[in-house]
């Protein structure tokens, strides 16, 4: 399935703030430069501490840099864009999850590193209206993810059971006209079944969400890859509805995840040249 954004009038709209450039690595023989890694932005007037949960070994202490009513979640570390290793990516996500427990978070993509805390303040100042506007739309919401997979062979047997005439040529020799026709019709039947089941799931869940987005499935077994922006007060009801659907669609495997920071419902692109120029 092709990517199909499903915004509603109340869904966040993209914010076009320009792209970052990586910082240069320190030269050999020179003391390692330090930087400030940014995980996201949230509403606060206090410089809160979230503990030693950030990137690095041992994990860096994570805190807040404030400007007016916005706070950037940060930790100190090496200058430059960190390597996207599994440990680093998991640490990035872990910090966002901890902040998300009690705050609405505008997440930053992995890799945003500034040189000083003054530059973090300048980022908050220069993009204040954009950040503030998106956070207003996201207030009280989280992202929930749903991936749905199927066992193609089991579903094919179910299709044959419901349409006996479809399998009448199944046992003919490979390459024979009857077998070719069977394979063509089965492929079409499976395609329609996947689209129908995926659409039914999205249509059932969409009214419970502020916004929904369906993106391309990953791999042959996945028939649905969707994200839903859901208010915290409806999270339990949404979870119950997904469980009910999983029981109803017994030939499908549901992978329900979250809550996550709402990556699929914000588009923050940073340009920091004015902060990082020599």
Order of alpha helices (4+ residues) and beta strands (2+ residues): beta-beta-beta-beta-beta-alpha-beta-beta-alpha-alpha-beta-alpha-alpha-beta-beta-alpha-beta-alpha
